[in-house]
């Protein structure tokens, strides 16, 4: 314990004995009173004093400005008060009668000056020579902002000492376990944990009143169009433009991020995507914005510096993404249930390390909860042998909509973007250059791309100085268009997710299984009022149509079952949707399995100038984009107006959004509250544009907003708006503009005819085109969204009925098959329903026949009838309409029917 305490104190003292560059600059230039002095503690820069966030102050000398005496006097008072308040906690000044409260609210160009008695508020105009912001420590020299927070060295020192402390605790415990008994191990662990806890709590008491320096406030781009051109206009501009600076291939998170970064630097940018924006991996993620808990575990256990830096980078980007798209992202608490007492300190130390690496971007400290509290927060949790839990925080988002927001942020910044345009060829030209020996030679370089518009069936060419390959799993395919001899640098890996009804998890708490039966990690998360579980991690081939396998689905269900109460029956029939995404992992030939491959990214520039960015993860898209554009500027000698400004750059829809924006939609348009919340959280401050396109419902309430499906808040007007956002297929609507196919594949199939009808009217489709789109969408739902699992489950389910059950159900079958033919026709079923006084519509009758008539031959065979009853019994089919309509009562013997909210 003494050793542990010493190491803790040494790690703290080490971080303190390395003065920050920011503090050095402030002291050197005598600016300590004008800026809040910073200190560095465990990798986190903190402000002196007060529980509230204190804005830093930048001061411009008066002789450079033209001010009145009153403005100058007031400015001096502001500086003096803040200087004294930051240093001493009191405003030692004779000019003020009252002490300043430790709070200052800056709003609309005024300072709200709160007095001690809180009975009077005085408003002052902020003199223009005083600039308040809630940033990291910055200063201005010659109109250039200089970042003074380069703390990488201190981060590494603090983390290294912390890792050593952790490993010594674990090593000490393991070694002692070989010599002493269980009782000694238990007390040793308790003492070790107490030492760490005491040290940490003492440090917390010292630092709890010091606030973290925040990141730069979000800002709007210099070029920000009121609206974006139509898709057809975008393609015309691409084909007619003389030359672009950068052409980006790939409309996923990374590709759109590159377009945003390049456009923000004043470069002329074009982006083309083979299918729809986010149609691939970027819409099939785990929906988390996170650093990767398991990667940090590997970084610590394997002393892997590369993985540590990847986690640290991702945690920084997590904080940035939560700020620039507040309508699409939010913090999510995730519980790690503990079922063995000796694992509690192990996981607690690991998650504390995750907190520390987060630094200034920490969302909230992780904490331990008791068994009682864990069951209160997550009632579905298995209570047997539960010791307690640990709760930590990560971010969650709507990944497809986030990707689309990136795409149209680039468009509003002046970039030309187009989906459903595939690159068929890279255009090369030979130029004369001098080699390393100063001798002239011919070099082949890329000067453009040939594209094919898959929607309008026409070819066009884009001229450019530089081409970026950001195609994810298709990275090597584009590389081979440049040079067929290039080696492969991407190793695809499939990750499968399933969606379950909402009652499988609370709506505000996720669950992490850190150690599955095969060593992988499974997340169990609330998302869009449903429950999502995943993911797997297996090698796969690159395909345009990734499909979830039965084996992966069964694996996830098995892991979910291990953590849920026995009261919750987990069955395959509960699955509402399932999908597979292909991760573009960076291949490391020294490692054998994909679980050992970090999600690090690589950037490669070919001899001909093709800039390829591969690997990475959703959370780090912005950093990847920044580095990629830097390489483009360097390799193609591009001239930019400014450097990278995407840190804090607000995305489309996030500028004026607030958590209460939906109320205005309800009040101004008469939209249902659930629909209004959905529109606000999907489109942000652009939601009113969707409401403007909405038609009357014909009801007293809601006034507008006809739903696409009665179970979901998606409305018909979203289809019209999606078409303005370049949606051109029914799959674009089902999968990305709405998330219907990801949430409930059967509901998506039911909404499909209405979607086709609206799109046909908007896009002037003929009957043949409507049929093609319908068939394509049904194939997508069957192959990629798990609808095929329904058919497989029904067709492969054996008739597992007892003799008593078989006799019971055959009695009902013979009542329908009155002629004893061995099958039931449409007429037989309708006659039986009428005799049972059960009036149903033609649509309801069609649904009944679909449930039973598996081979679609128009009759119900005996085997089909018994197979349905067996599937209902086993849970492979849930909430079937047929038994209810036919009034088939449950058998009185003890069966095991497990039901859910309807699934596949």
Buried (B, 14 or more C-beta within 10 A) or exposed (E): EEEBBEBBEEBBEBBEEEEBBBBEBBEEEEBBBBBBBBBBBBBBBBBBBBEEEBBBBBBBEBEEEEBEEEBBEBBBBBBBBBBBBBBEEEBEBEEBEEBBBBEBEEEEEEBBBBBEEEEEEEEEEBBEBBBBBBBBBBBEEEEEEEBBBEBEEBBBBBBBBBBEBBBBBBEBBEEBBEEEEEEEBEEBBEEBBEBBBBBBEBBEEEBEBBBBBBBBEBEEBEEEEEEBBEBEEBBBBBBEBEEBBBBBBBBBBBBBBBBBBBBBBBBBBBBBBBBBBBBBBBBBBBBBBBBBBBBBBBBBEEEBEEBBBBBBBBBBBBBBBBBBBBBBBBEBBBBBBBBEEBBBBBBBBBBBBBBBBBBBBBBEBBBBBEBEBBBEBBBBBBBEEBBBBBBBBBBBBBBBBBBBBBBBBBBBBBBBBBBBBBBEEBBBEEEEEEEEEEEEEEBBBBBBBBBBBBBBEEEBEBBBBBBBBBBBBBBBEBBEBBBEEBEEBBBBBBBBBBBBBBBBBBEEBBBBBBEBEEEBBBBBBBBBBBBBBBBBBBEBEBEEEBBBBBEBBEBBBEBBBBBBBEEBBBBBBBBBBBBBBBBBBBBEEEEEEBBEBBBBBBBBBBEBBBBBBBBBBBBBBBBBBBBBBBBBBEBBEBEBEEEBBBBBBBBBBBBEBEEEBBBBBBEEBBBBEBBBBBBBBBBBBBBBBBBEBBEEBEEEEBBBBBBBBEBBBBBBBBBBBBBBBBBBBBBBBBBBBBBBBBBBBBBBBBBBEBBBBBBBEBBEBEEEBBEBBBEEBBBBBBBBBBBBBBEBBBEEBEBEBEEEBBEBBBEBBEBBBEEEEEBBBEEBBEBBBEEEEEEBEEEEBEBBBEBBBBEEEEBBBBEBBBBBBBBBBBBBBBBBBBBEBBEBEEBEEEEEBBBBBBBB
